[in-house]
Amino acid sequence: MPTLLEKIQADAAGRLPLPSGREPSQELARYKDFLKVEAHRLKMLHRAGAGGREICQARAAVLDVLLRYILNAVEKNTRIEAKTPPPRYALVAIGGYGRGELNPQSDIDIMFLHDGDAVSVARGKPHPYLTALTDGLLYTLWDIGLKLGHSVRTVDDCVKIANSDMQSKTSLIEARFITGDDKMFKHMEAVVLARCVRGFEDEYIAARLADQEARRAKFGNSATMQEPNIKNGCGGLRDYQNLSWMALFKYRARSLAELERRQLISESERKQLEAAYDCLLRVRNDLHYHVNRPADVLTKSLQPTIAHNLGYTDRSPVKRLEAFMGDLYSHMRNIYVITRTLEQRLALLAQPERRLPSFGQLLRNSRRRFQQQLVDGFKLLGGEIHPASNRVFRDQPRRMMRVFLYAQQRGLKLHPDLAQLIRNQLSLVDRAFLRDQHVHETFLQILNQRGDVAPILRAMHEVGFLGKYLPEFGKLTCLVQHEFYHQYTADEHTLVCLEQLDRIWEAEHPPYRNYSEIFRSVERPFVLYLALLLHDAGKAVRVGKHSEIGGQLALNVARRLGLDGATTHTLRLIIEHHLTMSQISQRRDLDDPTVIRNFAAQIQSAENLKLLTLHTFADTLGTSDKLWNGFKDSLLLLLFHKTLEQLTGGTAFIRAEEKQRELLTEEVRRHMPRTVSEEELQAHFASLP
């Protein structure tokens, strides 16, 4: 059975004209017909379930065939008209086209590589033959409707531009030969490798890492945005491609399989990356087919259609969308987590040029050497924590929790090798581990370090440990939230809430500073962090009110962790009422003592009020910073202070209540007949609850 490429070539042989001496413009109809037929073929293959990479590679192959036919025709005409011998040249694909991956509406980038001749190069003018050749090809491609970028360069030009611009260097290292002089192309590859790659590895990787950081910050710093950018977002195509470029520079590795052979990634991670990249290409293909133009952002309005097109056919539109977006988020998260781990490893290798150390640096280095120690099977080196051996967790599974406590207490990051080891040994988090009281005590100790909890919980989540240890949270991973005001999936929203809470601890600026004193007075911060961690756990159940279901799930967690009755009651109360305070502060009359009294009766204690106030603030900002403003801030703090007065028996609340009663009595007195005495009126009020 012929391959797809063989079918494309056979179709080209039947539809495209052979070089005949006719102007290419006279063959435009046949070129357009070939492109139309092949585009339809690829679209039908896509609709039938073909992989994303398969379609992208096939489109690149279609254009390869077309460009060769057109260039042959142009060259024949040019040779007939030329009065000077032709220079050596090669037609080269660069950019995404150079990778051999083109989505349906992606532009193409080509380069004419040539040696010119001594006279033309000396005068700074292109060879006339080359000018005729490039003009003939480019005008034909434009006439048939292709969007393309192009350049005409010598090998020296390539070296010069590569060493002045990182993006150009990247495009040249993945350049691909289409037609012409293949020896010239190979010479260019060798020269670029020798003069632009060797010796530039660390500089290139450092620049790439900086570019990654800037791009991720621009597009949301999360792989689970409500409207993900398939190309540039965290966990998008560019993360994968960036890893490929850095691996090519550092190790000359041109595939994930080669990285696996070098033991830089595991077989499982390689398969996850390959599946994720193919999925993202397929989503982008469908996006291009649907909107019929280049597009990268999967908006809320497009998500249901794309889900249906890609085979998510549940009768319920909500379930269909959840299944599709859940799979997409899972793939983007895999790319994000795995590429970040590899980036950290590459960053360790990409060190800046060393200079002679100052006295202060020598002193700090001596302290670091002193601090390089072995703790409970872990090596603490250079601001990171490393496994002393691959058996560190198998020998003592409890260490899988303790390592996060060590990292938190000492301000250390997990070394990439340690992160990979945890991911590969999550099976150790078994029933015995989940019943181990020592493990639970360590976890609560982590949660009690107010102001420094979110980074460790995020590290736990990125290696898959947090959801394994707390299945109630694990079910939120990549869970879609349909409300427009939610920026993130449920798990990412929870982690952002925890980060907002951390920011309160030593805040110097509003609105966080407004809550610092409240946070400092909290007696058991671990209860607040645990409540935030579990507050949306009920959303994974999808039946009933998520706050009530979350309260029940929190009860199960509290029993497992061995919390006492009073702590369990507080935890459940905060989760069940985590929406109450914002609703009352924004929708009720806070000058009405009855509103304050009823709310205080629900909350029961000043400590609970503090916890709920902090939870409400962190939850709102963790949903979207656009939901918060100075007015809402003042309302929440007003409700807090009035309720605190009520709960602590403060005189201000009593005076407000007496004033309210006086005003009400006066209002009633004005409407009562004169026959009603003052004693009867007071007796009536005294009998009211």
BABA-997283 format. One record per residue (C-alpha): residue in three letters; z, x, y. Coordinates in steps of 0.02 Angstrom, whole numbers, padded with zeros to 5 digits, always signed. Example, Ala and Ser with C-alpha at 12.3 -4.5 7.8 and 13.67 -1.06 7.14 Angstrom:
<atoms>
ALA+00390+00615-00225;SER+00357+00684-00053;
</atoms>
This chain:
<atoms>
MET+00000+00000+00000;PRO-00050+00078+00168;THR+00086+00128+00289;LEU+00098+00054+00463;LEU+00024+00212+00537;GLU-00122+00204+00417;LYS-00152+00023+00467;ILE-00152+00072+00651;GLN-00274+00213+00620;ALA-00388+00100+00517;ASP-00387-00031+00654;ALA-00427+00103+00783;ALA-00575+00163+00679;GLY-00646-00013+00680;ARG-00609-00062+00860;LEU-00614+00096+00965;PRO-00781+00174+01013;LEU-00829+00348+00959;PRO-00875+00472+01097;SER-01051+00424+01150;GLY-01077+00496+01322;ARG-01042+00327+01403;GLU-00912+00319+01541;PRO-00739+00268+01474;SER-00736+00130+01604;GLN-00878+00048+01508;GLU-00767+00036+01355;LEU-00615-00041+01440;ALA-00633-00207+01349;ARG-00624-00121+01180;TYR-00473-00018+01230;LYS-00383-00173+01293;ASP-00427-00268+01136;PHE-00354-00130+01027;LEU-00192-00128+01126;LYS-00180-00318+01121;VAL-00205-00328+00933;GLU-00080-00188+00897;ALA+00049-00259+01017;HIS+00036-00427+00928;ARG+00051-00341+00759;LEU+00211-00253+00814;LYS+00283-00412+00889;MET+00255-00505+00726;LEU+00335-00363+00629;HIS+00483-00371+00747;ARG+00498-00559+00722;ALA+00493-00531+00534;GLY+00646-00419+00546;ALA+00575-00243+00564;GLY+00699-00112+00623;GLY+00712-00064+00804;ARG+00663+00116+00776;GLU+00515+00066+00667;ILE+00440-00039+00807;CYS+00472+00094+00940;GLN+00395+00232+00835;ALA+00246+00122+00793;ARG+00213+00086+00978;ALA+00215+00273+01013;ALA+00093+00298+00869;VAL-00023+00164+00940;LEU-00029+00253+01107;ASP-00055+00422+01022;VAL-00210+00353+00936;LEU-00274+00270+01094;LEU-00250+00425+01203;ARG-00341+00535+01077;TYR-00491+00417+01075;ILE-00498+00402+01265;LEU-00477+00589+01292;ASN-00614+00627+01167;ALA-00732+00513+01263;VAL-00682+00586+01431;GLU-00699+00763+01366;LYS-00875+00733+01300;ASN-00932+00670+01469;THR-00844+00812+01558;ARG-00923+00945+01447;ILE-01095+00873+01485;GLU-01064+00884+01673;ALA-00962+01044+01680;LYS-01040+01204+01746;THR-00892+01316+01703;PRO-00812+01351+01534;PRO-00665+01235+01498;PRO-00487+01302+01504;ARG-00366+01286+01360;TYR-00259+01131+01373;ALA-00144+01017+01274;LEU-00098+00836+01303;VAL+00092+00821+01282;ALA+00208+00671+01271;ILE+00375+00689+01361;GLY+00529+00580+01390;GLY+00550+00431+01274;TYR+00368+00446+01226;GLY+00404+00627+01178;ARG+00544+00567+01063;GLY+00415+00453+00984;GLU+00517+00299+01032;LEU+00443+00170+01150;ASN+00509-00005+01176;PRO+00375-00139+01208;GLN+00379-00128+01399;SER+00432+00053+01419;ASP+00330+00169+01529;ILE+00246+00322+01455;ASP+00256+00499+01521;ILE+00123+00629+01484;MET+00092+00808+01535;PHE-00070+00908+01539;LEU-00022+01083+01488;HIS-00155+01213+01532;ASP-00185+01397+01564;GLY-00312+01367+01705;ASP-00410+01524+01747;ALA-00368+01676+01851;VAL-00469+01620+02003;SER-00404+01441+02007;VAL-00223+01490+01978;ALA-00233+01625+02113;ARG-00299+01497+02237;GLY-00167+01371+02187;LYS-00300+01245+02139;PRO-00324+01161+01970;HIS-00476+01203+01867;PRO-00619+01080+01908;TYR-00643+01042+01724;LEU-00459+00999+01707;THR-00467+00890+01863;ALA-00612+00791+01790;LEU-00521+00776+01624;THR-00356+00715+01697;ASP-00440+00596+01819;GLY-00546+00520+01682;LEU-00397+00491+01567;LEU-00275+00430+01699;TYR-00394+00308+01784;THR-00440+00235+01616;LEU-00257+00213+01567;TRP-00218+00131+01734;ASP-00369+00017+01718;ILE-00311-00048+01549;GLY-00140-00089+01624;LEU-00026+00051+01561;LYS+00120+00109+01668;LEU+00134+00297+01658;GLY+00202+00452+01738;HIS+00102+00613+01728;SER+00104+00796+01774;VAL-00013+00945+01761;ARG+00074+01110+01726;THR+00055+01286+01660;VAL+00186+01363+01547;ASP+00260+01455+01696;ASP+00270+01291+01791;CYS+00367+01217+01645;VAL+00492+01359+01646;LYS+00516+01350+01834;ILE+00547+01163+01841;ALA+00655+01163+01684;ASN+00773+01292+01759;SER+00786+01195+01922;ASP+00815+01019+01855;MET+00917+00964+01704;GLN+00817+00805+01675;SER+00654+00903+01669;LYS+00730+01027+01549;THR+00783+00882+01437;SER+00608+00807+01438;LEU+00531+00973+01391;ILE+00646+01009+01243;GLU+00592+00845+01163;ALA+00408+00860+01212;ARG+00282+00814+01076;PHE+00104+00871+01048;ILE-00031+00734+01053;THR-00198+00825+01055;GLY-00285+00980+01120;ASP-00235+01160+01091;ASP-00085+01156+00974;LYS-00061+01345+00987;MET-00036+01329+01175;PHE+00092+01191+01146;LYS+00187+01297+01020;HIS+00183+01442+01143;MET+00258+01330+01277;GLU+00396+01276+01156;ALA+00437+01456+01115;VAL+00440+01510+01297;VAL+00549+01363+01351;LEU+00669+01402+01208;ALA+00679+01585+01257;ARG+00687+01566+01446;CYS+00766+01394+01473;VAL+00877+01361+01323;ARG+00947+01524+01255;GLY+01089+01580+01367;PHE+01094+01412+01456;GLU+01184+01314+01318;ASP+01356+01302+01398;GLU+01285+01267+01571;TYR+01175+01128+01503;ILE+01315+01048+01402;ALA+01434+01052+01550;ALA+01301+00968+01659;ARG+01266+00839+01524;LEU+01451+00798+01505;ALA+01467+00776+01693;ASP+01314+00664+01693;GLN+01389+00562+01551;GLU+01552+00538+01645;ALA+01464+00483+01804;ARG+01348+00363+01713;ARG+01489+00283+01614;ALA+01592+00258+01771;LYS+01443+00176+01855;PHE+01412+00054+01712;GLY+01591+00001+01677;ASN+01676+00134+01569;SER+01684+00013+01423;ALA+01574-00019+01273;THR+01620-00203+01273;MET+01565-00269+01442;GLN+01526-00455+01454;GLU+01346-00415+01502;PRO+01311-00247+01418;ASN+01180-00125+01479;ILE+01091-00081+01317;LYS+01017+00080+01384;ASN+01143+00154+01506;GLY+01308+00070+01465;CYS+01450+00150+01369;GLY+01398+00154+01187;GLY+01217+00122+01237;LEU+01057+00211+01191;ARG+01086+00348+01319;ASP+01252+00398+01240;TYR+01165+00426+01074;GLN+01020+00518+01155;ASN+01136+00627+01257;LEU+01223+00681+01098;SER+01053+00723+01022;TRP+01006+00830+01171;MET+01169+00926+01171;ALA+01160+00953+00983;LEU+00982+01016+01002;PHE+01035+01137+01138;LYS+01193+01199+01053;TYR+01144+01200+00870;ARG+00953+01179+00874;ALA+00990+01023+00770;ARG+00853+00892+00779;SER+00936+00758+00672;LEU+01104+00681+00630;ALA+01080+00740+00452;GLU+01085+00918+00515;LEU+01246+00883+00610;GLU+01317+00813+00449;ARG+01267+00970+00354;ARG+01360+01071+00485;GLN+01511+00957+00455;LEU+01514+00903+00637;ILE+01506+00721+00582;SER+01545+00637+00417;GLU+01420+00542+00310;SER+01503+00379+00363;GLU+01489+00424+00548;ARG+01307+00473+00527;LYS+01268+00305+00447;GLN+01364+00212+00582;LEU+01268+00302+00719;GLU+01099+00273+00638;ALA+01134+00088+00609;ALA+01200+00066+00785;TYR+01053+00154+00867;ASP+00928+00051+00767;CYS+01019-00110+00814;LEU+01017-00067+01000;LEU+00832-00025+00995;ARG+00799-00191+00909;VAL+00898-00287+01040;ARG+00805-00198+01179;ASN+00639-00234+01093;ASP+00678-00420+01090;LEU+00738-00414+01270;HIS+00571-00338+01322;TYR+00471-00464+01221;HIS+00569-00610+01293;VAL+00564-00565+01479;ASN+00396-00474+01466;ARG+00452-00329+01575;PRO+00566-00178+01562;ALA+00747-00238+01549;ASP+00912-00161+01496;VAL+01050-00286+01540;LEU+01090-00421+01412;THR+01146-00558+01530;LYS+01251-00708+01478;SER+01102-00823+01502;LEU+00992-00719+01386;GLN+01119-00690+01248;PRO+01097-00857+01154;THR+00907-00838+01148;ILE+00911-00656+01092;ALA+01041-00701+00960;HIS+00927-00836+00888;ASN+00774-00723+00895;LEU+00865-00589+00796;GLY+00911-00703+00654;TYR+01082-00771+00702;THR+01053-00951+00652;ASP+01224-01033+00633;ARG+01213-01217+00682;SER+01353-01192+00807;PRO+01288-01105+00964;VAL+01461-01032+00996;LYS+01477-00956+00822;ARG+01298-00893+00830;LEU+01332-00805+00994;GLU+01500-00736+00936;ALA+01422-00663+00778;PHE+01280-00580+00874;MET+01385-00509+01015;GLY+01522-00457+00894;ASP+01396-00355+00794;LEU+01321-00282+00952;TYR+01491-00234+01024;SER+01541-00157+00858;HIS+01386-00048+00857;MET+01407+00003+01039;ARG+01589+00044+01008;ASN+01542+00153+00859;ILE+01418+00251+00965;TYR+01544+00268+01106;VAL+01690+00326+00999;ILE+01593+00446+00888;THR+01491+00523+01028;ARG+01647+00546+01134;THR+01732+00638+00992;LEU+01582+00754+00974;GLU+01573+00777+01162;GLN+01753+00835+01162;ARG+01712+00963+01029;LEU+01559+01022+01127;ALA+01662+01028+01287;LEU+01782+01149+01203;LEU+01634+01263+01165;ALA+01558+01247+01339;GLN+01680+01354+01437;PRO+01638+01421+01612;GLU+01609+01605+01642;ARG+01773+01698+01631;ARG+01844+01796+01776;LEU+01990+01916+01785;PRO+02149+01809+01783;SER+02269+01805+01929;PHE+02455+01844+01906;GLY+02492+01657+01906;GLN+02362+01626+01773;LEU+02434+01766+01667;LEU+02605+01687+01684;ARG+02539+01515+01635;ASN+02444+01589+01488;SER+02601+01675+01426;ARG+02692+01509+01435;ARG+02551+01425+01339;ARG+02561+01558+01204;PHE+02747+01527+01195;GLN+02715+01341+01180;GLN+02588+01363+01041;GLN+02694+01302+00898;LEU+02692+01211+00734;VAL+02778+01041+00740;ASP+02792+00930+00588;GLY+02626+00988+00515;PHE+02532+00990+00682;LYS+02478+01135+00791;LEU+02501+01114+00978;LEU+02368+01219+01064;GLY+02284+01216+01234;GLY+02337+01040+01282;GLU+02283+00968+01116;ILE+02364+00926+00951;HIS+02278+00989+00792;PRO+02308+00958+00607;ALA+02383+01110+00521;SER+02293+01057+00363;ASN+02185+00914+00299;ARG+02333+00856+00191;VAL+02450+00830+00338;PHE+02446+00640+00320;ARG+02430+00631+00131;ASP+02587+00737+00115;GLN+02683+00623+00235;PRO+02595+00461+00287;ARG+02730+00429+00418;ARG+02654+00570+00518;MET+02508+00457+00560;MET+02623+00364+00679;ARG+02726+00514+00732;VAL+02575+00612+00788;PHE+02545+00485+00927;LEU+02726+00501+00983;TYR+02708+00691+00991;ALA+02549+00673+01092;GLN+02633+00552+01212;GLN+02792+00653+01235;ARG+02700+00816+01267;GLY+02551+00748+01363;LEU+02428+00808+01230;LYS+02258+00742+01177;LEU+02202+00723+00998;HIS+02087+00865+00948;PRO+01919+00797+00883;ASP+01961+00864+00709;LEU+02124+00767+00710;ALA+02041+00607+00771;GLN+01910+00622+00633;LEU+02045+00654+00502;ILE+02140+00496+00553;ARG+01982+00391+00545;ASN+01942+00458+00372;GLN+02118+00426+00304;LEU+02159+00252+00370;SER+02180+00195+00190;LEU+02354+00273+00201;VAL+02405+00129+00315;ASP+02446+00022+00164;ARG+02581-00108+00126;ALA+02715+00024+00105;PHE+02669+00098+00275;LEU+02675-00074+00357;ARG+02850-00103+00286;ASP+02919+00067+00332;GLN+03059+00045+00459;HIS+03047+00227+00513;VAL+02865+00197+00562;HIS+02914+00041+00660;GLU+03051+00132+00754;THR+02927+00268+00803;PHE+02804+00136+00865;LEU+02937+00050+00970;GLN+02988+00219+01040;ILE+02807+00242+01097;LEU+02808+00070+01180;ASN+02971+00109+01271;GLN+02895+00252+01374;ARG+02855+00144+01525;GLY+02711+00206+01630;ASP+02635+00308+01489;VAL+02594+00187+01349;ALA+02413+00131+01375;PRO+02328+00301+01343;ILE+02413+00319+01174;LEU+02374+00141+01121;ARG+02192+00167+01172;ALA+02187+00328+01071;MET+02258+00231+00923;HIS+02124+00098+00944;GLU+01980+00221+00960;VAL+02020+00300+00791;GLY+02046+00128+00711;PHE+02232+00150+00683;LEU+02303+00017+00800;GLY+02210-00128+00721;LYS+02254-00066+00548;TYR+02439-00056+00592;LEU+02440-00221+00689;PRO+02309-00333+00604;GLU+02350-00469+00731;PHE+02278-00355+00865;GLY+02142-00286+00751;LYS+02061-00458+00739;LEU+02029-00451+00926;THR+01914-00299+00907;CYS+01746-00341+00987;LEU+01797-00525+00999;VAL+01688-00614+01126;GLN+01773-00708+01270;HIS+01659-00843+01336;GLU+01740-00873+01505;PHE+01635-00804+01647;TYR+01786-00726+01732;HIS+01818-00612+01583;GLN+01735-00442+01601;TYR+01777-00377+01427;THR+01800-00421+01245;ALA+01977-00472+01194;ASP+02029-00300+01131;GLU+01964-00208+01284;HIS+02044-00337+01399;THR+02211-00306+01315;LEU+02198-00117+01337;VAL+02149-00136+01519;CYS+02301-00249+01545;LEU+02412-00112+01473;GLU+02331+00014+01591;GLN+02368-00102+01738;LEU+02550-00112+01684;ASP+02563+00078+01673;ARG+02498+00092+01851;ILE+02648-00004+01918;TRP+02775+00125+01862;GLU+02750+00256+01997;ALA+02634+00160+02112;GLU+02625+00212+02294;HIS+02503+00080+02356;PRO+02494-00110+02348;PRO+02475-00219+02255;TYR+02552-00113+02115;ARG+02693-00047+02226;ASN+02752-00226+02255;TYR+02806-00235+02072;SER+02876-00060+02046;GLU+03056-00109+02083;ILE+03044-00253+01960;PHE+02975-00137+01826;ARG+03113-00009+01855;SER+03246-00142+01828;VAL+03176-00202+01660;GLU+03300-00163+01521;ARG+03182-00162+01371;PRO+03006-00110+01422;PHE+02946-00107+01241;VAL+02959-00298+01237;LEU+02841-00311+01386;TYR+02715-00190+01313;LEU+02720-00276+01144;ALA+02697-00446+01228;LEU+02544-00383+01322;LEU+02475-00306+01163;LEU+02488-00473+01072;HIS+02467-00600+01212;ASP+02287-00646+01164;ALA+02307-00625+00976;GLY+02294-00814+00956;LYS+02113-00811+01017;ALA+02059-00740+00849;VAL+02117-00901+00763;ARG+02005-01015+00868;VAL+02109-01171+00831;GLY+02234-01242+00954;LYS+02307-01162+01110;HIS+02295-00975+01096;SER+02462-00949+01185;GLU+02556-01056+01058;ILE+02467-00975+00911;GLY+02500-00805+00987;GLY+02685-00847+00996;GLN+02687-00884+00810;LEU+02592-00723+00771;ALA+02715-00627+00879;LEU+02856-00701+00774;ASN+02775-00628+00618;VAL+02756-00458+00701;ALA+02936-00459+00762;ARG+03000-00492+00586;ARG+02893-00351+00519;LEU+02957-00231+00653;GLY+03137-00282+00621;LEU+03172-00348+00796;ASP+03335-00441+00823;GLY+03341-00627+00859;ALA+03363-00615+01048;THR+03219-00491+01067;THR+03108-00596+00955;HIS+03146-00751+01059;THR+03101-00660+01221;LEU+02940-00591+01148;ARG+02884-00762+01090;LEU+02933-00845+01255;ILE+02832-00721+01360;ILE+02677-00744+01253;GLU+02688-00933+01246;HIS+02711-00942+01435;HIS+02596-00800+01486;LEU+02484-00922+01584;THR+02625-01027+01656;MET+02676-00921+01804;SER+02502-00903+01878;GLN+02473-01090+01858;ILE+02635-01137+01945;SER+02619-01009+02085;GLN+02441-01062+02127;ARG+02447-01250+02094;ARG+02623-01312+02133;ASP+02729-01331+02290;LEU+02845-01181+02289;ASP+02952-01259+02426;ASP+03001-01397+02306;PRO+03169-01350+02226;THR+03128-01459+02076;VAL+02976-01351+02035;ILE+03084-01194+02043;ARG+03226-01273+01943;ASN+03110-01332+01804;PHE+03022-01164+01794;ALA+03189-01072+01787;ALA+03243-01186+01645;GLN+03087-01135+01548;ILE+03112-00949+01577;GLN+03300-00953+01544;SER+03352-00781+01611;ALA+03321-00657+01750;GLU+03262-00526+01624;ASN+03133-00647+01553;LEU+03075-00686+01730;LYS+03047-00501+01767;LEU+02949-00477+01607;LEU+02841-00631+01637;THR+02806-00582+01819;LEU+02746-00409+01768;HIS+02646-00483+01623;THR+02561-00609+01738;PHE+02512-00475+01863;ALA+02444-00355+01731;ASP+02353-00493+01637;THR+02264-00556+01792;LEU+02206-00385+01849;GLY+02158-00342+01670;THR+02044-00494+01667;SER+01951-00446+01825;ASP+02010-00359+01982;LYS+01905-00486+02078;LEU+02030-00622+02027;TRP+02171-00545+02130;ASN+02200-00549+02317;GLY+02341-00537+02441;PHE+02369-00726+02445;LYS+02391-00740+02256;ASP+02503-00587+02262;SER+02616-00668+02392;LEU+02626-00830+02292;LEU+02676-00741+02132;LEU+02810-00640+02220;LEU+02874-00795+02310;LEU+02891-00887+02144;PHE+02979-00736+02070;HIS+03107-00721+02210;LYS+03144-00908+02220;THR+03165-00922+02032;LEU+03274-00767+02029;GLU+03386-00850+02160;GLN+03400-01003+02050;LEU+03438-00903+01892;THR+03567-00791+01975;GLY+03651-00927+02078;GLY+03595-00856+02244;THR+03648-00944+02404;ALA+03470-00951+02473;PHE+03413-01069+02337;ILE+03570-01177+02355;ARG+03541-01190+02543;ALA+03358-01235+02515;GLU+03407-01369+02390;GLU+03537-01442+02510;LYS+03410-01443+02651;GLN+03284-01531+02538;ARG+03415-01663+02496;GLU+03459-01689+02679;LEU+03276-01716+02725;LEU+03251-01835+02579;THR+03409-01933+02623;GLU+03353-01950+02802;GLU+03181-02009+02748;VAL+03255-02140+02631;ARG+03380-02196+02763;ARG+03238-02232+02886;HIS+03155-02348+02761;MET+03311-02441+02701;PRO+03375-02604+02778;ARG+03524-02588+02895;THR+03629-02690+02774;VAL+03636-02539+02655;SER+03790-02436+02699;GLU+03801-02246+02705;GLU+03922-02250+02557;GLU+03796-02347+02450;LEU+03658-02225+02496;GLN+03762-02071+02450;ALA+03818-02154+02289;HIS+03636-02182+02244;PHE+03591-01998+02270;ALA+03746-01941+02177;SER+03690-02040+02024;LEU+03519-01954+02019;PRO+03494-01815+01890;
</atoms>
